[in-house]
Amino acid sequence: MKHRYFDSGAFTPLHKKSYRAVRDVLRKQVQGSLGNPLSAHHHGRAADDYVERSRTMIARTYQMQAGDIIFTSGATEANLLAVRTALLQGLRDGKPLTDMHVLIGFDEHSSVFKVLEYVRTLGVRGTIATPSRGRLFTPEDIVKEVRENTVCLSLQLVNSLHGLVQPIARIADACREKQPAIFVHTDSAQGTAYHNCSPHTLRVDAATIDGTKTFGPQGVGALLFQEAKRYTGLQGEHSVFDMRPGTPPVALIYGFSTAVQETHRHQSDLIQHISSLRQSLAEQIDASFSDVYVLGLEKYLKDVRPADWKKLAPHLLYVTFPNTNHAYLATLLDTHGFSTSTSSACSVQGVEAIRMGLLPSTTKKEVRKLVQAMKTCLPLATT
């Protein structure tokens, strides 16, 4: 049985150019042409050249400075690094941890909740903000939770489950009017392939991007700063190492940066194609089932208007069926050859619905077959 992949919210297959980039670095490592990129000798400089070329590729993509890019092991580490950066800056400004406040959204990725849980053990105060209506925040929803001692706001750009896009730039501007010193971070990992994640465009101090969400290799991501040197005790070439010590994974970084560059080079066509597939999937589900509810939009599918879809990232559809065990439905679909999910890959949240994630390689025939499989499986998962 051929398995069809409908979980691009958790993982995207490797772009061919990204694969070739990783392969080329690994080949040179096998040949002994590269060394540790932190070493000063010839082999080290040859490896470091790949890392610096990678920074340049991402910097050009997002129109930012190469020195403001910190490579990480993925989005989870980048999110942790962002909050830690805000707290360290607070300490440099003379604030004790017990006089700091961190604010996050109620719908964040589990990695951000874990960070908040940890810093609370250090005495940091934390607040989980909720929108006044639905799941979309207004600037006023966030600003009312900002305090004089709020050192950090972390809010997802694109929700990792339902794909709702938050107005990050407007929220960031509004927060700084009330608290100019606030460090604003956005986890834009889920939007890496479909949005301009430049911290300058999003008007944030730092933005998280991720390889597994942009057709790059697993195990690599980045934290993009507006101005990284503001948050480190060192300057110049050592500033990056000061913020995130460790040996950079050269092959992964080069493959990731290649994927970011290639994805954004064709972003408009990608969005148009994926949006068309998602529309076809939604129409077929609507025609086949009753009372299907779209989380994120907080509407029944039959009531969704064309303008509503623009509020979501184009590749995700997160729906709930009445009286259904969605975890069991996902298992049944898997046995029928369709990989879907009920939650983000790093969390058990969200089992009240089923998430379908589309790829550029997804065909309309595969969409039709998925809906046909749902017709078979749904009665078995109905409680």
C-alpha positions in Angstrom: 0.0 0.0 0.0 1.3 3.4 -0.9 1.2 5.8 2.0 0.2 9.4 1.2 1.6 12.1 3.4 -0.8 14.8 4.9 1.2 16.1 7.8 3.3 18.9 6.5 2.6 20.8 9.7 5.0 18.4 11.5 7.6 17.8 8.7 8.3 18.7 5.1 10.3 16.5 2.8 13.8 17.6 1.8 14.0 19.9 -1.2 16.3 18.5 -3.9 18.7 21.4 -3.8 18.8 21.2 0.0 19.6 17.5 -0.2 22.4 18.2 -2.7 23.8 20.9 -0.4 23.9 18.5 2.5 25.4 15.8 0.3 28.2 18.1 -1.0 29.3 19.1 2.5 29.2 15.5 3.7 31.3 14.4 0.7 34.0 16.9 1.5 33.9 15.8 5.1 34.4 12.2 4.0 37.3 13.3 1.8 38.9 15.1 4.7 38.6 18.5 3.1 36.8 20.1 6.0 37.5 20.5 9.7 35.9 22.0 12.8 34.4 25.4 11.6 35.7 27.0 14.9 39.3 26.1 14.1 41.6 28.7 12.7 43.5 26.5 10.3 42.8 25.9 6.6 40.3 23.0 7.1 38.5 24.9 9.8 38.2 28.0 7.6 36.9 25.9 4.7 34.1 24.6 7.0 33.4 28.0 8.4 33.0 29.3 4.9 29.9 27.1 4.4 28.4 28.5 7.7 29.1 32.1 6.6 27.7 31.4 3.1 24.6 30.0 4.8 24.2 33.2 6.9 24.5 35.3 3.8 21.8 33.3 2.0 19.3 33.7 4.8 20.3 37.3 5.3 19.6 38.1 1.6 16.3 36.2 1.8 15.1 38.3 4.7 17.0 41.5 4.0 18.9 41.5 7.3 22.5 41.4 8.6 24.2 38.0 8.5 25.6 38.6 12.0 22.1 38.6 13.4 21.4 35.0 12.5 22.0 32.4 15.3 21.8 28.8 14.0 20.2 26.3 16.5 19.2 22.6 16.6 15.7 23.6 15.7 12.7 25.7 16.7 12.5 24.4 20.2 16.0 25.5 21.0 15.5 28.8 19.3 12.4 29.5 21.4 14.3 28.7 24.6 17.2 30.9 23.5 14.9 33.8 22.8 13.3 33.8 26.2 16.7 33.3 27.9 18.1 36.2 25.9 15.3 38.5 27.3 15.9 37.3 30.9 19.7 37.8 30.6 19.1 41.3 29.3 16.9 42.0 32.3 19.7 40.8 34.6 22.1 43.1 32.8 19.7 46.0 33.3 19.8 45.3 37.1 16.5 43.4 37.5 16.4 40.3 39.7 14.6 37.3 38.2 11.8 37.7 40.8 11.0 41.1 39.4 10.6 39.9 35.8 7.4 39.0 34.0 7.1 36.8 30.8 4.0 36.9 28.7 3.0 34.2 26.2 -0.1 33.3 24.2 -2.6 30.6 25.2 -2.1 28.7 21.9 1.7 28.5 21.9 3.8 25.5 20.9 4.5 23.2 23.8 8.2 24.3 23.8 7.2 27.8 24.8 5.0 26.5 27.6 7.9 24.4 28.9 10.1 27.4 28.9 7.6 29.4 30.9 7.2 26.4 33.3 10.9 26.4 33.8 11.5 30.1 34.4 8.7 30.1 36.9 10.8 27.8 39.1 13.5 30.6 39.0 11.0 33.1 40.4 10.0 34.7 37.1 6.3 35.7 36.9 4.4 34.4 33.9 1.1 35.1 32.3 -0.8 33.2 29.5 -2.8 35.7 27.5 -6.1 34.8 26.0 -7.9 36.6 23.1 -11.1 38.4 23.9 -12.9 36.6 21.0 -12.1 33.4 19.1 -8.4 32.6 18.8 -7.1 35.7 17.0 -5.5 38.3 19.2 -6.0 42.0 18.9 -3.2 44.3 20.0 -5.5 45.3 22.9 -5.7 41.7 24.1 -2.0 41.6 24.6 -1.3 45.1 25.7 -3.6 44.8 28.7 -1.4 42.0 30.0 1.8 43.9 29.6 3.2 45.1 32.9 6.0 47.6 33.9 8.3 44.6 34.6 7.3 42.6 31.4 10.7 41.7 29.9 9.5 39.3 27.2 6.5 38.6 25.0 6.5 35.3 23.0 3.7 34.8 20.5 3.4 32.5 17.5 3.1 34.0 14.1 1.4 30.9 12.6 -0.2 28.4 15.0 1.3 25.0 14.7 -2.0 23.2 14.8 -4.8 25.2 13.1 -2.5 27.6 11.2 -4.1 30.9 12.3 -1.9 33.9 11.5 -1.5 36.4 14.3 -1.0 40.2 13.6 2.5 40.1 15.1 3.7 43.4 13.8 0.7 45.4 15.1 0.9 43.6 18.4 4.7 44.3 18.8 4.2 48.0 18.0 1.4 48.3 20.5 3.4 46.6 23.3 6.3 48.9 22.8 4.1 51.9 23.2 3.3 50.7 26.7 6.6 49.1 27.6 9.5 50.3 25.3 12.0 47.9 26.8 10.0 44.7 26.1 11.7 41.9 24.1 9.2 40.7 21.5 9.8 37.2 20.1 7.7 35.3 17.6 7.8 31.6 16.9 7.4 31.7 13.2 8.6 28.1 12.6 5.2 27.0 11.1 5.2 30.0 8.8 8.8 29.7 7.6 7.9 28.5 4.1 4.9 30.8 3.6 5.7 34.1 5.2 8.4 36.7 5.3 9.9 35.9 8.7 12.3 38.8 8.8 12.4 40.3 12.3 12.3 43.7 10.6 9.1 42.9 8.7 7.5 41.4 11.7 8.8 44.2 13.9 10.0 41.8 16.6 13.3 41.5 18.3 13.7 37.9 17.4 12.0 35.3 15.2 12.3 31.6 15.2 12.5 29.6 11.9 12.9 25.9 11.4 14.3 23.5 8.8 11.6 20.8 9.1 9.0 23.4 8.1 10.7 24.7 5.1 11.8 21.6 3.1 15.2 21.5 4.9 16.9 18.9 7.0 15.8 17.9 10.5 17.8 19.0 13.4 18.5 22.6 12.4 16.8 26.0 12.7 17.7 29.6 13.5 16.8 32.5 15.7 16.8 35.7 13.7 17.6 38.9 15.6 17.0 42.5 14.6 20.3 43.3 16.3 22.0 40.3 18.0 24.9 42.3 19.5 22.6 44.2 21.8 22.1 41.0 23.8 25.6 39.7 24.2 28.5 40.7 26.3 30.9 40.1 23.4 31.2 41.9 20.0 32.3 41.1 16.5 33.1 37.6 15.3 32.7 36.0 18.8 29.2 37.4 19.5 27.4 34.4 18.0 29.5 31.9 20.0 28.7 33.9 23.1 25.0 33.5 22.6 25.0 29.9 21.6 28.3 28.0 22.2 29.0 24.8 20.4 30.2 23.4 17.1 27.9 24.3 14.2 26.5 21.3 12.2 27.9 22.5 8.9 26.0 20.1 6.5 22.7 20.7 8.2 23.1 24.5 8.3 24.1 24.6 4.6 21.1 22.4 3.6 18.7 24.5 5.7 19.9 27.8 4.3 19.6 26.5 0.7 16.0 25.3 1.5 15.1 28.7 2.9 16.5 30.5 -0.2 14.8 28.2 -2.7 11.4 28.1 -0.9 11.2 31.9 -0.8 12.4 32.3 -4.3 9.2 30.5 -5.4 7.0 31.5 -2.5 4.2 33.2 -4.4 3.6 30.2 -6.7 3.9 27.9 -3.7 1.2 29.7 -1.8 -1.1 29.9 -4.8 -0.8 26.1 -5.4 -1.1 25.0 -1.8 -4.1 27.4 -1.2 -5.9 25.8 -4.2 -5.3 22.3 -2.9 -6.6 23.3 0.6 -9.7 24.9 -1.0 -10.4 21.7 -2.9 -10.0 19.6 0.3 -12.3 21.9 2.3 -15.0 21.8 -0.4 -14.9 18.0 -0.7 -15.1 17.6 3.1 -18.0 20.1 3.3 -19.9 18.2 0.5 -19.3 14.9 2.2 -19.9 15.6 5.9 -22.2 17.8 8.0 -21.4 20.0 11.0 -17.6 20.1 10.3 -16.0 22.7 12.5 -12.8 24.6 11.4 -10.6 25.4 14.4 -8.6 28.6 14.0 -11.5 30.2 12.1 -13.9 29.1 14.8 -16.6 28.5 12.2 -18.5 25.6 10.7 -17.1 24.7 7.3 -20.3 25.6 5.6 -20.1 29.1 6.9 -16.5 29.8 5.9 -16.1 32.6 3.4 -13.2 33.0 0.9 -11.8 35.9 2.9 -11.6 33.7 6.0 -9.1 31.4 4.5 -6.6 34.3 4.3 -6.5 34.3 8.1 -4.9 30.8 8.0 -1.5 29.6 6.7 -2.3 28.0 3.3 -1.0 24.5 4.0 -3.1 23.5 7.1 -6.7 22.4 7.7 -7.6 21.5 11.2 -11.2 20.3 11.6 -13.3 18.5 14.1 -16.2 16.2 13.4 -19.1 15.8 15.8 -19.1 12.8 18.3 -15.7 11.6 17.0 -12.7 10.1 18.6 -10.1 12.0 16.4 -7.1 10.0 17.7 -8.8 6.8 16.5 -9.8 8.4 13.2 -6.1 9.3 12.6 -5.1 5.7 13.3 -7.8 4.4 11.0 -6.7 6.7 8.2 -3.1 5.6 8.7 -4.2 2.0 8.2 -5.8 3.1 4.9 -2.6 4.7 3.7 -3.0 8.4 4.9 -0.6 10.1 7.4 -2.5 12.8 9.3 -2.2 14.0 12.9 -4.3 15.2 15.8 -1.6 17.4 17.3 1.8 19.0 16.7 4.7 16.6 16.6 6.1 17.8 19.9 2.8 17.8 21.9 -0.2 15.7 22.8 -2.4 18.8 22.7 -5.2 19.1 20.2 -6.7 15.6 20.1 -10.1 17.1 19.7 -9.6 17.5 15.9 -7.6 16.2 13.0 -4.9 18.1 11.2 -4.2 17.8 7.5 -1.1 19.4 6.1 -0.6 19.7 2.3 2.6 19.7 0.3 3.6 21.1 -3.2 3.7 17.5 -4.4 0.2 16.7 -3.1 -2.2 16.0 -6.0 -5.9 16.6 -6.3 -6.3 12.9 -6.8 -4.7 12.3 -3.4 -7.0 14.8 -1.9 -10.0 13.0 -3.3 -8.7 9.6 -2.0 -8.2 11.1 1.4 -11.9 12.3 1.6 -13.0 8.8 0.3 -11.0 7.2 3.1 -12.6 9.6 5.6 -16.0 8.4 4.5 -15.0 4.8 5.3 -13.2 5.5 8.6 -15.4 8.2 10.2 -18.4 5.9 11.1 -15.9 3.6 12.9 -14.5 6.5 14.9 -17.9 8.0 15.8 -18.7 7.7 19.5 
